[in-house]
């Protein structure tokens, strides 16, 4: 249970029983939703959708309604959420202040879509949201709302979604209410979606890799390392192991980041994932040797083809096998790492020069002689150079 993450997904249908959108609901297990903090629940749903499940896989091209309270709306994280995919269902239980009005007005102008979350429609609700109604596109109305209360919406440009439609009788009531969209157990109960959770240390490494790949300051990097003391200790041990030759021993993360450089540190972090023991105590040594061999070959071939892409070639080699280690789809990993488009296309589609090199190295591993011959002819790589490179990769590729 603790190794998975969960989201519940329930369809919202139009009057022809076709999917219009989905509502995404927080779940902490397959059967429960113990929400202690509404903002954190919203962030968890959005983060899991974007970074774990994948928007396309989970939503299939449809939009998703996600509950959003005032604390979430005011948080800066909102502007990182793709407005094309999500509709924020406002949960405002008390007075709406000028700060939240100004915030929603700005987000609306920026293209974000808002709804009023599932509630009984009455004068009290309309009065609560009166300063926001011009920015509201949908209202999710409880089936138990008296039909006469719908007159409250007649002068408003707001589309009606009737919820808690649990049987045929309630479906007929919803249609009499003039519902454009319907949602409820009569059509479909929320379906639990499950995805494997990355280990905490791996998540920390991913976060650090992202920071290193971004143009952030040394002080920001130091702060991130300080959040992961185990990784910081391992790094200092590695740097002081004798593999690097500095005039003085390095004793702080700031020294390491400054002297070693972002690219080398990112490479070390990625390889650390492979070399770490699993929970069952079994070493990933075999996979570690395989990734070293592949990465070495990709880098060396990149030097022969185009020296400007050698740094990126390293990441292609490492990431191309990481899905086997973590049992997570490559697309999910690439969303986590936010790597360059060129690297993504090389790994996912084997496109571009890096993609061609990756395909070539995979051909070497699989002894695909036709693909090997085609590549070396295109880039005029001699047989002697190829033999030298394969012999200097970590061992015979047939044994890796």
Buried (B, 14 or more C-beta within 10 A) or exposed (E): EEEEBBBBBBBBBEEEEEBBBBBBBBBBEEEEEEBEEBBEBBBBBBBBBBBBBBBEBBBEEBBBBBBBBBBBBBBEEBEEBEBEBBBBBBBBEEEBEEEBEEBBBEBBEEEBBBBBBBBEBEEEBBEBBEBBBEBBBBBBBEBEBEEEBBEBBEEEEBBBBBBBBBEEEBBEBBEEBEBEBBBBEBBBEBEBBEBBBBBEBBBBBBBBBBBBBEEBEEEEBBEBBEEBEEBBEBBBEBBBEEEEEEEEEBEEBBBBBEEBEBBBBBBBBBBBBBBBEEEEEEEBEEBBBBBBBBBBBBBBBBEBBBEEBBEBBBBBBBBBBBBBBBEBBBBBBBBBBEBEEBBBBBBBEBBBBBBBBBBBBBBBBEEBEEBBEBBBEEBEBEEEBBEEBBEEBBEEBEEB
